[in-house]
Every structure is written in C-alpha cells, then in structure tokens.
C-alpha cells in the first residue's frame, strides 16, 4: 500500500476511536449541543419581543435574524470539546504510546478534526430543527442551502484546527476548556444577535470590531454616543465664537465703558 493509503487507513481508525469516545462519554456531547439550543430559546422567548420590535417586526422576525449567529456559536461550542480531548491525549501519555507504533503521525490530529466536524454538523442540525419548530422560516432555495452547508462545514474545519492548536498548547484539560471561550463570544461582538447600529453606546474598541468581524451585514461605522448633546455643544461653540474675548481692563477703561451705556431710566453707578 502507498503512504497516502496507509495514512488514510490510520486516520479512519482514529476517527472511529474519537466517535466511540463520544458515545462512551455522551455527557460532553449533549452539553455542547444543549448549550446553543438553550441560548436560542432564551433569546427568542425572553428577549425576542423587544429585540424583534427593534428590527421592525416581532418575535418571528427575530428568530430569522438570530439563527445564523446561534449556528456559529454552536460550532465554536463543539470545538471546545476538541481542545479538551486533545489536551487529555497529550497529558495522559497515549501520544507516547502512539509514537512507538507504526502509524501516521498526522492521523491522530486528523481523527480529532474529522470527529469534531461531524459533531458540529450534528449540533447545527439540531439547532436548525429547533429553530424550524419555533418559527424559523428561511426562503432559501436548495442550491443556497447546499452553499450554506458547505460554508458552515468550512467554518467548522477552520475553527476545529484552531481548537486543536489551543489544546496542544494548553498544559491541562481544564486550561484547554477555557482557551476557546473567546471564539464562543464572537457573535456577540458582531451582528449575530443585534444590528451593529445598537453598538453606539459601547466602548470605542468594541464599536470597531464589527468592521473586521466575519459575521456582520450592517454599516460598521459607529453612531454618535449622544447626538443631542453633541448638537448642543456645537451650538454653544458657535455662540462663544461670536462673543468678544474677555480681557482684563483697567480702572479708567471700566469707567469709560460704564459712562457710555445709556441710562434708560437707571442711575449710572459710580465707580
């Protein structure tokens, strides 16, 4: 057999190993699938009415808006389990045993990546099924659905390899479980949950993130924090520009100014 065929056979063996591990420890798999589903139900049924009204609709309008962001969060959440499994293999000594065997060195990581992508696609399918049950009604064609599936698969592969790298660099599985946390929070910084127009009151750094965020479709330019206050300050500056500069005056000059003012029925004060 050729070297490529041997590597493919070893990789398939490692994929079966990871899938059996997922079946043996189903609690992590269920947790990684349930967490995005709970967030979907929470945002739709608790905040959906208010946030949907901000979009010019109701709760059903917000369901159509939030599902893409939840899908990305589901992929990032499932990738967290990959980082933990890689760190576990690196710390428990199984990698040292694999090095003594005649297997492809890339097969171990390939097994982690392929099994994690399968897990992420399963999680996304569950999220889409729940979204359809609560009112998600997309108008995409079959071709657009196929393109969406391909794009989500590529995203899952990319974020899984990043999680593998984080798992390799983590000293313990506990540290690996916290390393991918920023990936889960990325949809909150873009337009995954609310339009970027609502980021006006956030810090300047947070307002700049949607400009380079891969998941946003709105105008990334930040809106003024307090437009009414800025307009009042502008009018105040224009008025101050028309005023004469305040300069110190002497006693003689002050007396001259007072005597030049018309009396208008008042007695001129003596200086």
Number of C-alpha atoms within 10 A of each C-alpha: 5 7 9 10 10 15 17 16 15 20 23 18 14 20 23 15 15 21 18 13 13 18 11 9 11 12 11 13 17 13 14 22 23 16 15 26 21 12 13 23 16 12 17 24 14 12 13 22 17 15 20 21 13 14 14 9 14 15 22 16 20 27 23 16 19 22 21 19 21 23 25 23 23 27 30 26 23 32 31 26 27 29 31 26 20 26 25 21 16 19 16 10 10 11 15 12 8 13 11 8 9 9 15 18 15 12 20 22 17 21 20 25 26 21 23 27 25 17 23 28 19 17 25 25 14 18 23 18 12 16 21 15 10 16 15 19 13 9 8 10 9 9 9 11 13 12 12 13 14 12 12 20 17 13 15 26 20 14 22 27 20 18 27 26 17 23 28 21 16 22 14 17 21 13 16 27 21 14 18 24 14 10 18 19 13 20 24 13 19 27 24 22 19 21 19 23 15 13 22 16 14 12 10 11 8 15 21 17 15 26 18 10 15 12 17 20 14 13 12 20 14 19 15 11 13 10 10 10 10 12 11 11 12 12 11 11 11 11 10 11 10 8 8 7 8 6 5 7 8 7 8 9 10 12 13 11 9 14 13 9 9 10 11 7 6 7 8 13 9 7 10
